[in-house]
Amino acid sequence: MHRLRDLDARDRVLAVVLALLLASPFVASVAKAVHQGYTPTNDEALIALRVDDVLAGHLPRIGQPSTADAYADVDPPHHPGPIEFYLLAGPVGLLGPDVGMLVGAALFNLAAVLVAAWVAFRRAGPAVGLAAAVVVSAVAWSEGLAVLSDPISSNMGGIPLLALVALAWALLDGDLRLVPLAAFAFAFVAQQHLALVTISVGTAAWAAVGIVLALVARARARRAADEPAEAPRAWPWLAGGLVVTLVAWGPVIGDQFWGDGNLGRMLEFARSSDRPTLGPRAGAVQALRALGLPPMIARTDLTGHDLTARLSPVAAVVALAVAVALAAIVVVRWRTARTHATLAATTLVLAVVGGLNGANVPDSIESGRLNFYRWTFVVSIGMVLSLAWAAAALLAARRPAVAESRLGTPVRLAAVGAVLAFAVGAIAVGGPQDRRDEEVFRTSRRLGAAGVRSVEGRKTVLLLMHGQSANLSVGPAVGLDLVEAGHEVRVTKGLGAGWGDHLVLDRGEHVDAVLLVATTKDAFASPLPGRLLRREDLKASLRPVIAKLAAQLRGQPLVYSERGEEIAREQLGGTADQRSLVRYAADALAEKPEGVLQVTAVVKLLQHGYLTSPQLDPDALAVLADSGNTLNWGDDVLEVRRLTVAEAEAATGRTLRG
């Protein structure tokens, strides 16, 4: 076991420099989000409300609601636990939700990266620790700035899984002092999302195997020794792990026995067999892609579809060869270099468990989300480090002088340069940089500010929502603004799963004011009730362009190009069904041109000659094509309105006191 305090002054400076470089993309992620005007919307706003509950003493016991009801006819479970809400309470309490959510998420992810590098150093020494720092620095590059400080539960467990796997490796290698930290890492990862339960439980089971093996080895060594040496006691660390587990899982256990029984609902959902899944073939493909070359951590443009697409014969052979190489490392190095062998074994086990998890991903539109497959990046990291270690061992065997030499300055500088390159790449041109709902951060702030001003001096505010974006994005953001301003927010029945049952309006409860957040797809939709406080049109600058093209299309016979099918294939790619859907939308141009012209795929077809008649203004088409599809969850007109109690009663169909 190696300790940081045993390093000489030069290596301590190196460790600090590497830690700062590893941290730089996470700092940049927070800074960029703040510059973009980040404010929690959608699930992030609902998470912020749960954090506010922690600060206010309404202690949550389970995680956010899941979409499990879309895949099985069962009482849908929530995600496993509320640990993130409690841990975010500190940053949010100090910095507020806008910055605190970002800082908290970035700290959790950065801690996972640093723990993984530290575990490699602790178990294998400075050379492997230095290599690990280089390899894990690629996480920021491949995952992208937007993910590094993203608090949403489907992303939040991805990078911390790296720490959990590293700690499982250490436990398999006999490092029982890390049991409490591993117990915490398991609780954090497992509680984030249903999609992480199988991965985290499988990793924890592997770690438990390591604990048992370590205890058995200690017992054998004690019996074999004539004069047993004073070995460090294991029980304090095992007891510490038990205490951490009980504390971290206390709310979840309490809910199971004295609440809604979310763990039971999770088991019922897992047993339901009527939901279609991707299947074993897709799971095997995911595992092979994670083990394949070039490594996944060298990619910045992956989606879930990339991980489930058919493997080429060459890619499959390469991935199988890598798996054989890792298995060979386990067999050959088990007696002579156990730490290396256990790393390779842990990588293979995670690939198998990940493949099993991937096979059970629901076969739905959500299967394209990369969030379900972030374990593959961890497998890729383990694979690269294992193979690099094996290559170094072979070189040392052929050249003993290499094995006996210490890390030289050139090696140190090369490592620092590599980590710096990954950091700069992550900040400048790495993986996904844009955040969900980025286009409405400032819009949400303005809507929230208008709503807060309108109800100043009113304590209890009923918040109604109309439209997809209102329910899924800006409505929760406005609700969070009201709570931060000191109001008691209430929502209607049916929203308790996401907002919290204590925020659902009770029958006969007094209401001081009513606000309506309304979003539509049509700037000329029928007027909604109430007094308009603020209106935001995401396409205000494009309305004249859309109106000009609509006038050229409305009521005109459509004449399609003979190359229509070829144009659709060139511009849209995708499946035949997807192209047919776009062509179906294009057929409605003459009847509903304003709506259809807001579909970017249709505009691309028109721009490239899909219609030969009527002739459309090419400059106007170019403006629409370049603008992208400026929508928020399908809506482009966002409003906040103040309703009277009578108007609210008419809208909700229930009697309100006010």
KOLFI-207402 format. One record per residue (C-alpha): x, y, z. Coordinates in steps of 0.05 Angstrom, whole numbers, plus 32768, in hexadecimal, padded with zeros to 4 digits. Layout:
! residues N
XYZ/...
***
This chain:
! residues 658
800080008000/801B80447FEC/800C80868010/800E80CC7FF5/803480E48033/806D80B48021/807B80D97FE0/80B781077FDA/80AD81517FD0/80B2814E7F84/807C81187F7F/804F813D7FAF/805281797F82/8043814B7F47/8006812F7F6B/7FEC81757F79/7FF7818B7F30/7FD2814D7F16/7F9981587F47/7F9181A07F30/7F92818C7EE7/7F5F81567EF3/7F3381897F16/7F3881BE7EE0/7F0281A27EB1/7ED1819D7EEC/7EDF81E57EFE/7ED581F97EB5/7E9481D27EB3/7E7881FB7EED/7E93823C7ED1/7E7682307E8C/7E31821F7EA8/7E31825D7ED4/7E4582877E97/7E0B82687E70/7DDC827F7EA7/7DCF82397EC1/7D9282307EEE/7D7481EE7F02/7D3A81D97ED5/7D1581977ECB/7D2F815E7EF7/7D68818A7F11/7D3581BC7F2C/7D0F81837F4D/7D5081697F6B/7D5E81B07F85/7D1981AF7FA5/7D2B816E7FC8/7D6C818E7FE0/7D4381C87FFB/7D1881948020/7D57817B8041/7D6A81C18057/7D2381CE806F/7D1E818C8096/7CEF81678067/7D20812D8061/7D1681048021/7D1D80B98025/7D1F80A37FDC/7D3980BE7F99/7D1680E17F60/7CDD80BF7F3A/7CF080917F00/7CD080827EBE/7CC780387ED1/7C7C803D7EC7/7C8980447E7D/7CA67FFE7E7A/7C7C7FD47EAA/7C367FD57EC7/7C4E7FDD7F0F/7C4E80127F44/7C8A80397F29/7CC5803C7F59/7CEF80797F65/7D3A80797F5B/7D5980567F97/7D6F808C7FC8/7D7580D57FDC/7DC080D77FEC/7DCE810D7FB8/7D99813B7FD6/7DBC8138801A/7E0281427FFD/7DEC817D7FD3/7DCE819F800F/7E1281BC8022/7E2481DC7FDF/7DDD81F37FD2/7DD5820F8018/7E168237800F/7E10824C7FC6/7DC782467FB4/7DAA82157F81/7DC482377F42/7E0E822F7F55/7E0981FD7F8E/7DEB81C67F62/7E2481CD7F31/7E5B81D17F65/7E4081957F8B/7E3A81697F4D/7E80817D7F35/7E9E816E7F79/7E7E81287F7B/7E9881177F36/7EDD81357F42/7EE3810F7F83/7ED580CE7F5E/7F0C80DC7F2B/7F3E80EE7F62/7F2C80B17F8B/7F3680837F4F/7F7B809F7F42/7F8D809D7F8C/7F7780547F92/7FA480427F57/7FDF80647F79/7FCE80467FBD/7FCB7FFF7FA2/800280007F6C/803080397F79/8045807A7F57/804E805F7F10/8009803F7F0C/7FEB807A7F31/800980A97EFE/7FED807F7EC5/7FA9807D7EE7/7FA880C97EEC/7FB480CD7EA1/7F7E809A7E91/7F4880B57EBF/7F5580FC7EA5/7F3580E47E64/7EF280E07E89/7EE8812B7E84/7EFB81297E3A/7ECB80F17E27/7E9181007E55/7E90814B7E46/7E8B818B7E6F/7E4081887E72/7E4281467E99/7E7981597ECA/7E4C81857EF3/7E0881697EE1/7DE081567F20/7DA9812F7EFC/7DA580E97F19/7DAE80C37ED7/7DF280E47ECE/7E0780ED7F16/7E1B80A57F22/7E44809C7EE3/7E8780BA7EF7/7E8180A67F41/7E7B805E7F28/7EC580657F16/7ED6806F7F60/7EA980347F75/7ECB80057F44/7F11801D7F58/7F0080117FA1/7EE47FCC7F90/7F267FBD7F6F/7F4B7FD37FAE/7F207FA67FDA/7F2C7F6B7FAC/7F757F7A7FB5/7F6D7F768001/7F6B7FC08014/7F367FBB804B/7F4380018065/7F1B801A8029/7EDA7FF6803D/7EB88034805A/7EC9805E801C/7EB180257FEF/7E7080208017/7E64806B800C/7E7480677FC2/7E44802D7FBA/7E0C80527FDD/7E1780907FB3/7E18806C7F70/7DE1803A7F7E/7DB0806F7F97/7DB4809C7F5A/7D8D80767F25/7D6A80347F18/7D9880287EDD/7DD480277F0C/7DB97FF47F3E/7DD17FB67F1A/7E167FD47F0C/7E217FEC7F53/7E067FAD7F74/7E327F827F47/7E6F7FAD7F57/7E5F7FAA7FA2/7E587F5E7F9E/7E9D7F5B7F7D/7EB87F877FB5/7E997F597FE8/7EBE7F1E7FC8/7EFD7F467FD3/7EED7F52801C/7EE07F088028/7F207EF38004/7F487F26802D/7F2B7F0C806F/7F387EC4805B/7F807ED58047/7F8B7EF8808A/7F707EBD80B0/7F9C7E8C808A/7FDA7EB78094/7FCB7EBC80DE/7FC57E7180E5/80037E6380BC/80317E9280E2/80567E76811E/80587EBC813C/801D7EE3811E/80307F29810B/80077F648124/7FDD7F6F80E6/7FAE7FAB80E2/7F697F9880FC/7F337F9180C7/7EF67F9880F3/7EF97FE480FD/7EF67FEF80B2/7EBF7FBC80A8/7E987FDC80E1/7EA4802080C2/7E8880068080/7E4B7FEC80A3/7E3F802F80C6/7E4780548083/7E1680258062/7DE2802D8099/7DE780788098/7DE6807E804C/7DAD804D8043/7D8780628082/7D52808C805D/7D4780558029/7D3F801F805F/7D10804D8086/7CE580578048/7CE1800C803D/7CC77FFE8083/7CA1803D8094/7C94805F8051/7C81804E800A/7CAF80118004/7CD780287FC8/7D087FED7FCD/7CCD7FBE7FC8/7CB37FE37F8B/7CF87FDE7F6B/7CF87F927F75/7CB27F8D7F58/7CC77FB57F1B/7D057F897F13/7CDA7F4A7F14/7CAA7F647EDF/7CB97F417E9E/7C897F627E6F/7CB67F9C7E5B/7CE07F957E1B/7D2B7F9B7E26/7D677FA17DF8/7D7A7F597E07/7DBA7F317E13/7DD67F3E7DCD/7DD47F897DD9/7DF37F807E1E/7E2C7F587E01/7E377F8D7DCC/7E3C7FC37E01/7E6F7F9B7E29/7E997F8F7DEB/7E977FD87DD7/7EAE7FEB7E1D/7EE97FBB7E17/7EF97FCE7DCF/7F2D7FF87DAE/7F3580327DA4/7F1E803C7DEB/7EDC805E7DFA/7EFE80937E23/7F1C80AC7DE1/7ED680BB7DC5/7EAF80FA7DD2/7E7280F07DA5/7E5280B07DBF/7E0780A47DC9/7DE280687DE4/7DD380537D9C/7E1E804E7D8F/7E25801C7DC7/7DED7FEF7DB1/7DFA7FF17D65/7E137FB27D44/7E5E7FA57D4C/7E897F9D7D0F/7EAF7F5A7D0B/7EF17F7E7D14/7ED87FA47D52/7EBD7F647D70/7EFE7F3E7D65/7F277F777D84/7EFA7F7B7DC1/7EFC7F307DCC/7F487F327DC6/7F4A7F687DFB/7F1D7F3D7E28/7F4D7F027E1E/7F887F2F7E2E/7F687F467E6F/7F587EFE7E82/7FA07EEC7E74/7FB77F247EA2/7F8C7F077ED9/7FA97EC17ED1/7FF27ED27EC5/7FF87F0B7EF8/7FCD7EEF7F31/80087ED47F58/803E7F057F44/80187F477F3F/7FD57F3E7F62/7FC37F887F5E/7FC87F887F12/7FA17F477F0D/7F697F607F39/7F637F9F7F0E/7F5B7F777ECF/7F2A7F487EF2/7F017F837F0C/7EFE7FA07EC5/7EE47F5F7EA9/7EB17F567EE0/7E967F9D7ED5/7E917F8F7E8A/7E677F517E98/7E3B7F737ECB/7E337FAF7E9D/7E1F7F827E64/7DEA7F627E90/7DD17FA77EA3/7DD27FBE7E5B/7DAA7F827E45/7D717F997E73/7D6E7FE07E5A/7D267FEC7E42/7D1E7FE77DF6/7D03802D7DEE/7D1580737DD7/7D3D807A7E18/7D6D80437E04/7D9280777DDB/7DA6809E7E1A/7DF080997E2A/7DDE809E7E74/7DCC80547E76/7E1180407E5E/7E43806B7E84/7E5F802C7EA4/7E80801E7E61/7EB080597E6C/7EC6803A7EAE/7ED37FF77E8C/7EFB801B7E57/7F26803D7E8C/7F347FFB7EAF/7F457FDB7E6D/7F7680117E58/7F9980127E9B/7F9E7FC67E9E/7FBB7FC07E58/7FEB7FFA7E63/80037FDA7EA4/800D7F987E7F/80357FBA7E48/80617FDC7E7D/806C7F997EA0/80817F787E5F/80B17FB07E50/80CE7FAB7E96/80D77F607E8E/80FF7F6A7E4F/81267FA57E6A/81337F9C7EB5/81517FE27EB9/810C7FFE7EAB/80EE7FD77EE6/81247FF07F15/812280397F01/80F8806D7F23/80C8809B7F00/80F280CC7EDA/80E481157ECA/80D281067E81/809D80D47E98/808081057ECA/807E813D7E96/805E810F7E63/802780FC7E95/801A81457EA8/801881577E5E/7FE5811F7E50/7FB881347E8A/7FBE817D7E74/7FAC816A7E2D/7F6D81447E43/7F5A817F7E70/7F6181B27E39/7F3E81857E08/7F04817A7E38/7EFC81C57E42/7F0481D87DF9/7EEB81A17DCC/7EDA81647DF6/7E98813E7DFF/7E53815E7E05/7E5981A77E19/7E0F81BD7E16/7DDF81B27E4F/7D97819C7E4B/7D6881D77E4E/7DA282067E41/7D7882307E11/7D4782427E49/7D7482507E84/7D6C829B7E80/7D2482957E69/7D14826B7EA7/7D35829F7ED3/7D0A82D67EB5/7CCA82AE7EBB/7CDB829C7F03/7CEB82E47F14/7CA982FD7EF7/7C8382C87F1E/7CA782D97F60/7C9A83237F58/7C5083167F4B/7C4582F07F8B/7C70831A7FBA/7C51831A7FFF/7C2782DC7FF0/7C3C829F8018/7C1C82617FF8/7C20825F7FAC/7BFE822A7F81/7C27821C7F43/7C0282017F07/7C2481E87EC7/7C0A81E27E80/7C3381C67E47/7C6C81957E40/7CA581C67E4E/7C7F81E27E89/7C7A819E7EA9/7CBE81847E95/7CEA81C27E98/7CD882097EAA/7CA081F97EDB/7CCE81D87F0D/7CFF82127F03/7CCA82457F14/7CB4821B7F50/7CFC821A7F6A/7D0082667F62/7CC1826E7F8C/7CDC82407FC2/7D1E82667FC3/7CF782A77FCB/7CD7828B800A/7C9382767FEF/7C6D82368001/7C6382177FBD/7C2A81E67FB0/7C1D81BB7F72/7BE181917F5E/7BD881477F6D/7C00811B7F3E/7C4081437F43/7C52812B7F89/7C8280F57F70/7CB281297F53/7CA381667F7E/7C9881437FC0/7C55812F7FE0/7C5B81678013/7C56819A7FDA/7C14817E7FC0/7BD981AB7FCF/7BAD818D8004/7B62818F7FFD/7B4981D0801A/7B8F81ED8024/7B9382398021/7BB382577FE2/7BCC829E7FE1/7BDD82A27F97/7BDC82787F58/7C0F82787F20/7C0B82547EDE/7C4982407EB6/7C3182337E6F/7C58821C7E32/7C40820F7DEC/7C5A81FD7DA6/7C3282347D85/7C3C827F7D8D/7BF382897D78/7BD382557DA6/7B9282647DC9/7B9C82947E03/7BA282757E48/7B7F828E7E87/7B9E82C07EB6/7BC782FF7EB1/7C0682F97E88/7C44830A7EB1/7C7B82F67E81/7C7E82D77E3C/7CBC82BA7E1B/7CBC82A67DD2/7CF9827B7DC1/7CEE82877D77/7CDC82D17D78/7D1282E37D45/7CFD82AA7D18/7CB282B87D15/7CB782E77CD8/7CE182B37CB3/7CAF827C7CC4/7C7582A87CAF/7C9682B87C6C/7CA1826F7C5B/7C5C825B7C75/7C3C828E7C45/7C61826D7C0B/7C4882287C20/7C0282307C3B/7BCD82117C0E/7BFE82027BD6/7C0481BE7BB4/7C44819B7BC8/7C70817F7B90/7CA781507BA9/7CEA81487B89/7CF981077B65/7D3681037B93/7D0B810A7BD2/7D1D80C67BEF/7D6780D17BDF/7D6681167BFF/7D4480FB7C3E/7D7980C47C43/7DB380F57C39/7D9A812A7C69/7D7981017CA0/7D9B80BD7C9F/7D7B80947CD6/7D49805C7CCB/7D1480587C95/7CDF80617CCA/7CFF80A27CE3/7D0380BD7C9C/7CBB80AA7C8F/7CA680D07CCD/7CC8810F7CB5/7CA981087C6F/7C6681007C91/7C7181417CB5/7C8681637C73/7C44814D7C54/7C20817C7C84/7C4681BA7C6B/7C0C81D67C43/7BDA81CF7C7C/7C0581E07CB9/7C4482027C9F/7C5482297CDE/7C5981EB7D08/7C7D81BF7CD6/7CB181F47CC6/7CC881EF7D0F/7CE081A87D03/7D2A81AE7CF2/7D2B816C7CCB/7CF481857C9D/7D1881C77C92/7D5681A07C7D/7D2E817A7C49/7D1081BA7C2D/7D5481DC7C2B/7D7081A37C00/7D3881A17BCC/7D0781707BE9/7CCF819A7BC9/7CD281B37B82/7C9381DC7B8C/7C82820D7BAA/7CC482317BA6/7CDB82467BEB/7D0982807BFE/7D4E825F7C06/7D6882957C34/7D2D828C7C63/7D3882407C64/7D82824B7C73/7D7182777CAE/7D4382417CCB/7D75820A7CBE/7DAD82307CE0/7D8382437D1C/7D7781FB7D31/7D3881E47D53/7D3082187D8A/7D0181F27DB7/7CFE81DE7DFF/7CDF81997E06/7CB781A77DC6/7C9E81EC7DDB/7CB582307DC6/7C8582617DE9/7C8D82657E34/7C61828D7E63/7C5382997EAC/7C0E82B27EC0/7BEB82C97EFF/7BA782A97F0A/7B6E82BB7F38/7B5482847F65/7B15827F7F3A/7B3F82767EFB/7B6982427F1E/7B2B821D7F36/7B12821B7EEE/7B5582017ED6/7B5D81CB7F0B/7B1581B87F15/7B1B81BC7F61/7B0881EE7F97/7B4082187FB2/7B4182457FEF/7B6082897FE3/
***
